[in-house]
Amino acid sequence: MLKVVIIDDEYYFRQSLKTIIPWDDLDLDFCGEANNGEDALELIQKTQPDLALVDINMPIIDGIKLTSILKEKGIQTKIIIITGYGEFEYAQKAIKLGVTNYLLKPIVKEELLSTITIIRDRILLEKKNTDNIAQILQNRFLISLIKGNLSDKYDDVLQYAQSIKLNLSSGVFQVILLDVNYKDNIEKEISEIFIHNTDGLIPFFVVIDDNDLSVLILQIPDVKQFNNKYLKHSVALVINDFKEKHNCLVSGGLGRLYSGPYGISLSYNEAIIALKMRMIMGNQSVTLYEEDNESKLNRNLFGLEVKQNLFRELRIKNEIDVKFLIKDLFARLKEQKSGEKIIKIYTYNLLLCAIEFCNEFEQLKDEIEKINDSFIQIEEIKVIEDMEEFTLNIFLAIMNSLSDLNDRMNNNLIYKMKAYILENVFDSLFNIQMISDHFSMNYHYTCSLYKNETGQTINDFITEIRMMKAKEYLKQEDQNVSTVAFLCGYRDQYYFSRVFKKYFGLPPSKMK
């Protein structure tokens, strides 16, 4: 229901309006009244109504002034001004301030109800459009979270999430992946079933990832109450309910708990491994990523450093060291006399790293599809030497594709990047992330590629262009520093002056 307030200094007129408006029939909720502008401002700030019926002539703060204050405060309440014939020009001024409509006294019931109905429908449409946009932005943001593609500061991420109606500042996060052989309206159904089986006590979000897997991002308020045992049982219930309803195949994988939204991508990758481990561990409907028993991974064998080294050698197409890193891992697995299950788990981890690397390049999407297909082939391999060769061939194929890609692109890619920078550099919102997004590349790879190919950082190139343009402007007559700063892409005049002095050795005011 939409909330409505009535603001008028005449008591009997307020009572009359409350009587003639069929609140329930119009799906409206009367949430307060006031007899002057000052009280009205307090009422509106407190109740945040969707619509206010406001008399133009009131004590303390009149209807025009009230409308202006609400606009300054960014309050989105729609206003219907109520005025007399002698105040018609006054009412027109209110329209310019953003008043939605006005009604003349004495009020005609049919006109009142017609006006309210039209505005109500407009508000409902706006809310629907806003919700749809927010949902799209939420899905994009959550996909970026699970993929680990956010390079912003932690506080900035939380602030942006809040702006699209996602509160990620509390609780711990855990990802559940569901592989469902049924795709019709799946997000809504999974949400309803999960709420039913957890009594609605765990906040969560649902998105569909690039592999058509249903991703539940849990925001767990109490780890002791909602532990892994509880969640594994709850997911099993969800899977059973879905199977019974649609007679389809469903399996699930759970990642571990992490604090903060940046941990979501870690839990997501673990959930993928857990889901793939189902093929190894048997026909369990739910598999939990854990570090005990046979699923325990030796982090000395395959830690973050190994992954970073592998990525670095792939980027510079160092085939010798890529082979060494992979062969060394399998050699140590042999030394530890690892069983078939453990070897396959490590292979899964390597393939997930390969997918993560390919995700940095839009042009390597075909390789990702090939890697996803290879997960099935792993099940047929029984000998560790064959597993090593299989894994190595995947990485060599990625490197070959990357070499072909670089041979085709690198010579003119830098030219295209420079052209894009020159086209946008004087926009004050322009940054390196925009370049990365435009060329579908990882932020850090964009910086390193440009530096390796030109010997200059992107920031230095941007500063050079802006400073030369600033010098050109400042040599013209009647150009003040603040205007030049704005024209050259700087929002802060004082920051511009510091950069200018560092670049030229003298302040902008001396450049003539």
ABEGO torsion letter per residue (X at the ends): XBBBBBBBABAAAAAAAAAABBAAAAGBBBAEBBABAAAAAAAAAAAGBABBBBBABBBGBBAAAAAAAAAAAGBABBBBBBBBAAAAAAAAAAAAAGBABBBBOBBBAAAAAAAAAAAAAAAAAAAAAAAAAAAAAAAAAAAAAAAGABABBAAAAAAAAAAAGBBAABEBBBBBBBBBBBABGAAAAAAAAAAAAAGGABBBBBBBBAAGBBBBBBBBABAAABBAAAAAAAAAAAAAAAAAAAGBBBBBBBBBBBBEAAAAAAAAAAAAAAAAAAAAAEABABBBBBABEAABBBAAABBAAAAAAAAAAAAAGBAAAAAAAAAAAAAAAAAAGBBAAAAAAAAAAAAAAAAAAAAABAAAAAAAAAAAAAAAAAAABABAAAAAAAAAAAAAAAAAAAAAAAAAAAAAAAAAAAAAAAAAAABAABBAAAAAAAAGBBAAAAAAAAAAAAGBBAAAAAAAAAAAAAAAAAABBGBBAAAAAAAAGBABAAAAAAAAAAAAGBBAAABX
